[in-house]
Amino acid sequence: MKWADKEATSAVRANADTPGDARTAVEFGAEGIGLCRTEHMFFGPRRIDAVREMILAETPDQRARALDKIIPIQREDFVGFCARWRASGHDPAARSATTRVPA
């Protein structure tokens, strides 16, 4: 890839929905995250329950309690993304990422 980097006129970014995906992207030389689909962060068996709780909430208080579980998970994942870039010797602030947050 180093010889290609000298001639490149565009950047290669990878889709990454988890810190593990970001690690793989770094290992393959991605220059950023092309798309992080935040809804995919919750596909794990322990995580999906909090999302289901939020979707099925019948009151604002129930929804708020579910979000109290979801927000730390997302925060941890985004910190993990930055840690993967740092561990590979790259400055996360110099990497681009597009994040989709469903409404």
C-alpha angles and dihedrals in degrees: 000000000000093000090048091049090061092058100034120123096178135045127243115226128181133217108245126175099172137033087254089058089051090053091053091048091053091048090054092048102256113169095211146335113288093192135359110190102204093197088064090061088076102054092100114105095244093045102047092067092066091051092049089049090054094047093048096043112129098193135040089244092056090048091050091052090052091049089051085064096042101048096060090049092054093044090052091050094050091048086050091054091055092045090055091054092047093048089056091054096257130124108241090209089062092053122085124224134179113209125194115206112186116226 
